């Protein structure tokens, strides 16, 4: 379970829906297999995250992202620089 600084639960093993609008760091690994305009990476909690970016510039780097939506299997994000 992940708890926010205010003490509320933001994620459980069931889903990450509570993490919407949170900032995460993502280690970029590859292209999104379903959308080549997006890259795929993992958060520090091993959660898969997708966001638009150039793979050549971001592969192997930690990128700060804002979570726009979440499902039980992945996060959909926007890079924030």
For each residue, the residues with C-beta under 8 A, 3 or more apart:
1: 9 11 12 13
2: 9 10 11 12 19 45
3: 7 8 9 10
4: 7 8 9 10
5:
6:
7: 3 4
8: 3 4 18
9: 1 2 3 4 12 18
10: 2 3 4 16 18 19 22
11: 1 2 15 16 18 19 45
12: 1 2 9 15
13: 1
14: 72
15: 11 12 18 70 71 72
16: 10 11 19 47 67 70 71 72 75
17: 20 70 71
18: 8 9 10 11 15 70
19: 2 10 11 16 22 24 67 70 75
20: 17 67 68 69 70
21: 66 67 68
22: 10 19 66 67
23: 64 65 66 67 80
24: 19 43 44 47 49 64 65 67 75 77
25: 43 44 62 63 64 65
26: 41 42 43 49 51 62 63 64 65 77
27: 41 42 60 61 62
28: 39 40 41 53 55 58 59 60 61 63
29: 39 40 41 42 59
30: 33 39 40 55 59
31: 36 38 39 40 55
32: 35 36 37 38 39 40 50
33: 30 40
34:
35: 32 38 50
36: 31 32
37: 32 52
38: 31 32 35 50 51 52 53
39: 28 29 30 31 32 50 51 52 53 54 55 58 59
40: 28 29 30 31 32 33 48 49 50
41: 26 27 28 29 48 49 63
42: 26 27 29 46 47 48 49
43: 24 25 26 46 47 49 75
44: 24 25
45: 2 11
46: 42 43
47: 16 24 42 43 74 75
48: 40 41 42 73 74 75
49: 24 26 40 41 42 43 65 67 74 75 76 77
50: 32 35 38 39 40 74 75 76 77
51: 26 38 39 63 65 76 77 78 79
52: 37 38 39 78 79
53: 28 38 39 57 58 63 79
54: 39 57 58
55: 28 30 31 39 58 59
56: 59
57: 53 54
58: 28 39 53 54 55 61 63
59: 28 29 30 39 55 56
60: 27 28
61: 27 28 58
62: 25 26 27
63: 25 26 28 41 51 53 58 79
64: 23 24 25 26 79 80 81
65: 23 24 25 26 49 51 75 77 78 79 80
66: 21 22 23 77 78 80
67: 16 19 20 21 22 23 24 49 70 75 76 77
68: 20 21 76 77 78
69: 20 75 76
70: 15 16 17 18 19 20 67 74 75 76
71: 15 16 17 74
72: 14 15 16
73: 48
74: 47 48 49 50 70 71
75: 16 19 24 43 47 48 49 50 65 67 69 70
76: 49 50 51 67 68 69 70
77: 24 26 49 50 51 65 66 67 68
78: 51 52 65 66 68
79: 51 52 53 63 64 65
80: 23 64 65 66
81: 64
